[in-house]
Amino acid sequence: MRYLLDTNIWLERLLNQDRADEVGQLLEEVTSDQLLMTDFSLHSVGVILYRLKQRQSLARFVNDLFVHGSVGLLTLEPTDLHRLGVAAESFNLDFDDAYQYVAADVHAVQLVSFDKDFDRTKRGRLTPEEVLRQFKTTEND
């Protein structure tokens, strides 16, 4: 199984927020080749870290994920972009959530997010804790 981690998952860890340990455990348990990020998330993380004057953190982040790690980078083709409006309208999502939702749908992967807005969608979402529970269940089988 491959997991698309929403922007808020990456930022939770990078900015050492309340659920950073939960995300850290996810990143330890799940191999990097099972993790995905959208280009939109990468750019959003970049904007936020630059705004916080943490340019070196962005360089380390990219290096850890893509140079030394095997995290996959997903993008949407221009022909997929019309689906953003459909998803936004159907599920009352903003642009960034619609982008993540459509990327997960197009690439047939599971979306991992803290954002409850995805609970209104057909695909839903998992939290890091739920992914970890899946891993423990799989290990015990």
QUIWO-V741021 format. One record per residue. N is the residue number from 1. SS is DSSP state (hx for helix, st for strand, lp for the rest). PHI is phi as a letter, one per 40 degrees, with the letter a starting at -180 (none if undefined). BURIAL is I if it has 24 or more other ideal C-beta (glycine too) atoms within 12 Angstrom, else O. Layout:
{{N | SS | PHI | BURIAL} {N | SS | PHI | BURIAL}}
This chain:
{{1 | lp | none | O} {2 | lp | b | I} {3 | st | b | I} {4 | st | c | I} {5 | st | c | I} {6 | lp | c | I} {7 | hx | d | I} {8 | hx | c | I} {9 | hx | c | I} {10 | hx | c | I} {11 | hx | c | I} {12 | hx | d | I} {13 | hx | c | I} {14 | hx | c | I} {15 | lp | c | O} {16 | lp | f | O} {17 | lp | c | O} {18 | lp | d | O} {19 | lp | b | O} {20 | hx | c | O} {21 | hx | c | O} {22 | hx | c | I} {23 | hx | c | I} {24 | hx | d | O} {25 | hx | c | O} {26 | hx | d | I} {27 | hx | c | I} {28 | hx | c | O} {29 | hx | c | O} {30 | lp | c | I} {31 | lp | c | O} {32 | hx | c | I} {33 | hx | c | O} {34 | hx | c | I} {35 | st | b | I} {36 | st | b | I} {37 | st | a | I} {38 | st | c | I} {39 | hx | c | O} {40 | hx | c | I} {41 | hx | c | I} {42 | hx | d | I} {43 | hx | c | O} {44 | hx | c | I} {45 | hx | c | I} {46 | hx | d | I} {47 | hx | d | O} {48 | hx | c | I} {49 | hx | c | I} {50 | hx | c | O} {51 | hx | c | O} {52 | lp | c | O} {53 | lp | g | O} {54 | lp | b | O} {55 | hx | c | O} {56 | hx | c | O} {57 | hx | c | I} {58 | hx | c | I} {59 | hx | c | O} {60 | hx | c | O} {61 | hx | d | I} {62 | hx | c | I} {63 | hx | c | O} {64 | hx | c | O} {65 | hx | c | I} {66 | hx | b | O} {67 | hx | c | O} {68 | lp | c | O} {69 | lp | b | O} {70 | lp | b | O} {71 | lp | c | I} {72 | st | c | I} {73 | st | b | I} {74 | st | b | I} {75 | lp | b | O} {76 | lp | b | I} {77 | lp | c | O} {78 | hx | d | O} {79 | hx | c | O} {80 | hx | c | O} {81 | lp | c | O} {82 | hx | c | O} {83 | hx | c | I} {84 | hx | c | I} {85 | hx | c | O} {86 | hx | c | O} {87 | hx | c | I} {88 | hx | c | I} {89 | hx | c | O} {90 | hx | c | O} {91 | hx | b | I} {92 | lp | f | O} {93 | lp | b | I} {94 | lp | c | O} {95 | hx | d | O} {96 | hx | c | I} {97 | hx | c | I} {98 | hx | c | I} {99 | hx | c | I} {100 | hx | c | I} {101 | hx | c | I} {102 | hx | c | I} {103 | hx | c | I} {104 | hx | c | I} {105 | hx | c | I} {106 | hx | c | I} {107 | lp | c | I} {108 | lp | f | O} {109 | lp | b | I} {110 | st | c | I} {111 | st | c | I} {112 | st | b | I} {113 | lp | a | I} {114 | lp | c | I} {115 | lp | c | I} {116 | hx | c | O} {117 | hx | d | I} {118 | hx | c | I} {119 | hx | c | O} {120 | hx | c | O} {121 | lp | c | I} {122 | lp | c | O} {123 | lp | c | I} {124 | lp | g | O} {125 | lp | a | I} {126 | st | b | I} {127 | lp | c | I} {128 | hx | d | I} {129 | hx | c | O} {130 | hx | c | O} {131 | hx | c | I} {132 | hx | c | I} {133 | hx | c | O} {134 | hx | c | O} {135 | hx | c | O} {136 | hx | c | O} {137 | hx | c | O} {138 | hx | c | O} {139 | hx | c | O} {140 | hx | c | O} {141 | lp | c | O}}
